[in-house]
Structure formats: C-alpha cells, structure tokens
Amino acid sequence: MSLDARLAVLTTNPGREERQIFAALDRRGIPYVQIDERVHRLGSPRVPHYRAVLNRTRNPHAAALFEATGHRVFNPSAVVETCGNRILTTVALVRAGVPTPETVVTLAEDVAAIEQESVEGREIRVLVIGGTAVATVPLTGELEWLAQHAAEAVGGGMLAVDIVERSSGELLVTKIDHALEFDDLAEAAGVDIADLIVDHVDRNSPPIEWVRDQAA
C-alpha cells in the first residue's frame, strides 16, 4: 500500500455543495482526488493510502471500507450509521438527555417501526463542525448548546442538526443529517461552510509534508 498525500473525497455524483468543497480545496492548495463510493479494492498493495477521506455519502459501508484500511474518515461509519437510522438517532439523543419529540418504537422479530410525534413550530437547522455550532439563522446561545450536545450524542463530526421551536419556546431536536447539506443555509447565513469543512478536515489530518516524507 503506497502513501498518497492527497485527500480523498468520497462521492458518486458531485452536486453544487461538492463543487464548493472542491473549490475550497483548490483555494487552499490542498491536493485531492474524487473517489467513487461504489467501487472499492481491498487487499491490493497497489491501493493508495490517502492522507484522509472526506465522506460525502450516506452509505456507512463506504466509510467502513476505508476505515478497515486504516484511513481517518470524516464522518466515520459509526456516525453515518447512527444518523442514517431514526431509531439509533433517537436512542442516542434520549440517552444523552437531548429533548426530542415523543417517539413510539414497535419491535417485531427483526423488523422495527418508528412513529414520531408531529411537532409544529419554527424549523431551524444548525450546522456543527468539530463540536462547534458554525451556522444558523440566527444562532443563539440556547440553540448553540443544544445543537452541539445533539451532535456529540451521535458521535460528533460535521453534522446538520434540525430543531423545531414550538410556540411555547420549547426546542426539540428532530433529525441529524450526517451528509451535511449546507447550500441554502450557507447563502442565508453568509458563511462559507465549504471552507469550514475543508479547514476541519485539513487541521485534523496528518500534515501533507509528513505524508510526503513518509512516502519518499
């Protein structure tokens, strides 16, 4: 397995958000390669070992395959799996004491059904990157604390926390999106979220120079 100083961006069909991430990588001079999430090779010495993997998919198996070869993946498979499953997300939030809508789960053999209370109110999306709430409209101290606590409950990383504010002022976390859809919020909040994502991955990955030295 050869060392590769590039970041791998794991995605299949890049959309506007992925193109913004590519542009941010280019501006920072960070080498990268786009990897198709659908195709993986394991066990071959010819497969590169990338500096890190930026996961822009909803597939926990894609992240797990890179983790199996020792890669640092943002977001990791455990977070993707938890956030991609409403029951696992609800369990994690309840265990952490995060306020959520009332939920009924029905278990029958290997099948589970979930029914969540319908909550009316103002819908708010808060982006959390590396444990810090970075964008919403507007960001208050209470929203910041709740979003960060919710993100931590499911494993942390780069997450979009969906919150409903009832007319009484009560805040409830309804969903956590691990794929971090940010295009609309970035424009509304005036925040370069793509650059924040790239900065987080870059700061938490081995330095490019170190990887190149190891590969020499």
C-alpha positions in Angstrom: 0.0 0.0 0.0 1.5 3.3 -1.1 1.1 6.6 0.8 -0.7 9.3 -1.1 -0.6 12.9 0.2 -4.0 13.7 -1.4 -7.3 13.9 0.5 -9.9 11.5 -1.0 -13.4 13.0 -1.4 -15.8 10.1 -1.4 -18.8 10.8 -3.5 -20.6 9.5 -6.6 -22.4 12.3 -8.4 -20.9 15.7 -7.2 -23.5 18.4 -6.8 -23.2 22.1 -6.1 -22.1 21.5 -2.5 -19.3 19.1 -3.5 -18.2 21.6 -6.2 -17.9 24.3 -3.5 -15.8 21.9 -1.4 -13.5 21.2 -4.4 -13.2 25.0 -4.9 -12.3 25.4 -1.3 -9.6 22.7 -1.6 -8.2 24.4 -4.7 -8.1 27.8 -3.0 -6.2 26.3 0.0 -3.8 24.4 -2.4 -4.8 21.1 -0.8 -4.3 18.2 -3.3 -7.3 15.8 -3.5 -8.9 13.1 -5.6 -12.6 12.3 -6.1 -13.3 8.6 -5.3 -16.5 6.8 -6.5 -18.2 5.4 -3.4 -19.5 2.4 -5.4 -16.1 0.9 -6.2 -13.6 -0.3 -3.7 -10.5 -2.5 -3.8 -9.3 -4.2 -0.7 -6.1 -6.2 0.0 -4.1 -4.9 -3.0 -0.7 -3.3 -2.4 -1.4 -1.0 -5.3 -4.3 0.7 -3.5 -3.1 4.1 -2.2 -3.4 5.1 1.4 -4.7 8.6 1.3 -4.0 11.4 3.8 -7.6 11.2 4.9 -11.1 10.7 3.5 -13.9 13.3 3.3 -17.1 11.3 3.2 -19.9 13.0 1.2 -22.1 9.9 1.1 -25.0 8.4 3.1 -23.5 4.9 2.9 -21.9 3.7 6.2 -20.3 0.7 4.3 -18.3 3.1 2.1 -16.8 4.8 5.1 -16.2 1.4 6.9 -14.2 0.1 3.9 -11.7 2.9 4.1 -11.6 2.6 7.9 -10.7 -1.0 7.5 -7.5 0.0 5.7 -6.5 2.5 8.5 -7.9 5.7 7.0 -9.3 8.6 9.1 -12.8 9.2 7.6 -14.9 12.4 8.1 -17.6 11.5 9.0 -16.8 8.0 10.3 -19.1 5.0 9.6 -20.4 4.8 13.1 -21.8 8.4 12.9 -23.2 7.7 9.4 -24.9 4.6 10.6 -26.4 6.2 13.7 -27.7 9.3 11.9 -29.0 7.3 9.0 -31.2 5.3 11.3 -34.0 7.2 13.1 -34.2 4.6 15.9 -30.5 4.7 16.6 -30.5 8.5 16.4 -33.4 8.8 18.9 -31.8 6.3 21.3 -28.6 8.3 21.2 -30.3 11.6 21.8 -32.5 10.2 24.6 -29.5 8.6 26.3 -27.7 12.0 26.2 -30.7 13.8 27.6 -31.4 15.8 24.4 -35.0 16.9 24.1 -36.8 15.2 21.2 -40.4 14.7 20.1 -42.2 11.8 21.7 -41.4 8.6 19.8 -43.1 5.2 19.7 -41.0 2.2 18.5 -42.6 -1.1 17.7 -40.4 -4.2 17.5 -41.4 -7.4 15.8 -38.7 -10.0 15.3 -36.1 -8.4 13.0 -38.4 -5.5 11.9 -38.8 -2.2 13.8 -41.2 0.6 13.1 -40.9 4.1 14.5 -43.5 6.8 14.8 -42.5 10.2 16.0 -44.8 12.9 17.3 -45.7 15.6 14.8 -44.3 18.8 16.0 -45.4 22.2 14.8 -43.2 25.3 15.1 -40.3 27.2 13.6 -37.9 24.8 11.8 -34.2 25.6 12.4 -31.1 24.0 11.0 -27.8 24.4 12.9 -24.5 23.2 11.4 -22.0 21.8 13.8 -18.4 21.1 12.7 -15.9 19.6 15.1 -18.1 20.2 18.1 -18.8 23.9 17.3 -22.0 25.3 16.0 -20.9 27.4 13.0 -24.1 28.5 11.2 -27.8 29.0 11.5 -30.2 32.0 11.2 -29.8 33.3 13.9 -27.5 31.5 16.3 -28.5 32.0 20.0 -26.7 30.5 23.0 -29.5 28.0 23.6 -29.5 26.8 20.0 -25.7 26.6 20.0 -25.7 24.5 23.2 -28.5 22.1 22.1 -27.0 21.5 18.6 -23.6 20.9 20.0 -25.0 18.5 22.6 -27.0 16.7 20.0 -24.0 16.3 17.7 -21.9 15.0 20.5 -24.6 12.4 21.3 -24.4 10.7 17.9 -20.6 10.7 17.7 -19.7 14.2 16.6 -18.1 15.3 13.3 -19.7 17.5 10.6 -23.4 17.5 11.1 -26.6 19.4 10.4 -28.9 19.4 13.5 -32.6 20.0 12.7 -34.5 21.7 15.6 -38.2 22.7 16.0 -39.0 25.7 18.2 -42.6 25.4 19.5 -44.7 28.5 20.1 -44.0 28.0 23.8 -40.3 28.4 23.1 -39.5 24.7 23.7 -36.7 23.4 21.4 -36.8 19.8 20.2 -34.2 18.0 18.0 -36.0 16.2 15.2 -33.2 15.0 13.0 -29.4 15.0 12.5 -28.1 14.9 8.9 -24.6 13.4 8.6 -24.3 14.2 4.9 -24.3 17.9 5.9 -26.5 19.6 3.3 -25.5 23.2 3.6 -26.1 25.1 0.4 -29.2 27.1 1.3 -28.0 27.8 4.8 -24.6 29.0 3.7 -26.3 31.6 1.5 -28.8 32.7 4.1 -26.2 32.9 6.9 -23.5 34.4 4.8 -21.0 31.7 5.9 -18.5 29.8 3.7 -19.4 26.4 5.0 -17.5 24.6 2.4 -14.3 26.3 3.6 -15.1 25.4 7.2 -15.5 21.8 6.2 -12.2 21.8 4.4 -10.5 23.6 7.3 -11.8 21.0 9.8 -10.6 18.0 7.7 -7.2 19.6 6.9 -6.5 20.5 10.6 -7.4 17.0 11.8 -5.4 15.1 9.2 -1.7 14.4 9.1 0.3 17.3 7.6 0.8 17.0 3.8 4.6 17.3 4.3 4.6 14.5 6.8 2.8 12.1 4.4 5.1 13.1 1.5 8.2 12.4 3.7 6.8 9.0 4.7 6.1 8.2 1.1 9.7 9.2 0.0 
